[in-house]
């Protein structure tokens, strides 16, 4: 049995300088395209640590501290609170109905290789940010894509 998920997660909009957004297709739901997302592994983990881990796990893109992309991860200082889809609530404690999602952007060079985690995702696509927003399954992910021009030129904290 898997441990219960923590209702605190990240959403990372990975994009190129030309504002093309990487979307990945979930393996467990048809036509569910999304940015990198994932929950904290433990309550004490920071959202930044979680974002760096999830990006590597889901795409093979390494933005951990000490790498060339480390300072390209930008904390947008925004959070979404949303109701967890009923079909996924069994992954959380019985009294948990909502999740807090912290938003990040990650600027990467065009043509950067992507290596998917095959149990989680089956395909990926790079799209201009407006098209990416239209393809996203969740409305919070679509909104994040549309916010990209506002945050794309910010520099990382490191």
N, C-alpha and C positions, 0 to 999 in steps of 0.2 A: 504494500500500500504506500502511495506517495504521501509525503508530508503535505499538510494544508498550505495553500498559497497565502501569502501576506497581501492584503488589499492595498498595497502601495507599489506602483509600477512606473515605468518610464516609457516614453514614446520618443524615438530618435528619427528625425527627418534627415536622411542621408542625401546629400545633393552635391552637384558639381558647381563650378563657378558660373556656368550658364543657366543655373537653376533647374537642371534636370534632376528629378527625384527618383530614387531607387524604391520600387515597391516589390514586395515579396508575396508570393501566393501561399496561403496556408494549405497544409496537406489534409487537414481534417474537415474542412468546410469548402464546398464548391464555390468558385468565384469570389473568394474572400482575399482581397488584396489589401496589403497594409504596409506601413513602415515598420521598422524594428520596434518591438514592444517586449516587455517582460517585467516580471515582479522581482522585488527584492528577495534575496536568498535568506536573509535574516534581518530582523527589525533594525539592528544597529548599522546595517550597510547604508551608505549614502546613496542618494539618487545618482550622483556622478559615477560611483563605482559600479552601480547596477547598469547604467547606460554603457559604460565601456565594456563590461562583461557581455551584455546582450548583443552588442554590435559584433563582437568577435564570434560568439557562439552561433549567431544566426546568419552572418554574411561572410565570415572569415576576414573581415576588415579589422585590422589591429590599430586601435586608437588608445591603447593603454599608455599610461605614463611612461615616458622614456622612448616612445616611438615617434616617427616623423609626423604622424597625424594627431598626436596627443593634444596639441594646442588648437586643433581645429574643431574640437567638441565644444559647443557653446550652450551654456545653460540659459534658456530663454526666460527663466524666472516666471513661468506660467504653469498652472496646474488645472486639470479638469477633474471634476468629481462626477462620476457617472454610475448609473445602476448596472450591476453585473448582469449579463444575459442569463436568464433563468437556466438555460441548458449548461452553463458553466459554473453555477453556484455550488455544485457538489465538490468543487476543488477548494472551497473555502470553509471556514468554520460556519456552523449552522446559523449563527446570528448575523453573518456578514452579507450585506446586500449591495454595498457600494464600494467603489475603488477610487483611489486618488492617483492620478497619472501626472507625472512631471515631464515637461517637454524640453527637448534638446534638439539642436541641429548639429550635423557633422558635415563639414565641407571636405570633399575628396576630389582628387584629380579625375578628369574624364578618362574613361577607359580602364579604371581600376578593376582588377579581377574580383569577382564575387563567388564565394563558395558557400552554398546553402547547406544547412543542417537538414538532411533528407527526411527525417522523421517529422520535422516541423513545417518545412516549405518545399514546394515542388517546382517553382519557377520564379524568375525575377524579370523585371523590365525597368528601363530608365525612361521616364516621361517628363516633358515640360511640366512645371509645377501645377498649372491649371488643369491639365489633363490628368495628372496624378490625383489631384483632389477629386475629380469626377470618378476615378476608378476605385477609390478607397471605399471599403465596406462600411467603416464607422464614420459617423459625422464628425467626431472629435479629431480623427486622423485627417479628414478632408479639410477641416478648418486649419489644422496645423500646416498643411501644405500651402494653403492660401496665405498664411502668415509669413512664409519663407522670405519674400523680398524685404520685409521689415528687419529681419534678423541676419540675413545672409552675409552682410559685410562686417558684422561684429567680430572682434578678436577674442580668442580664448583667454581664460583667466590665468593661464600659466605662461 
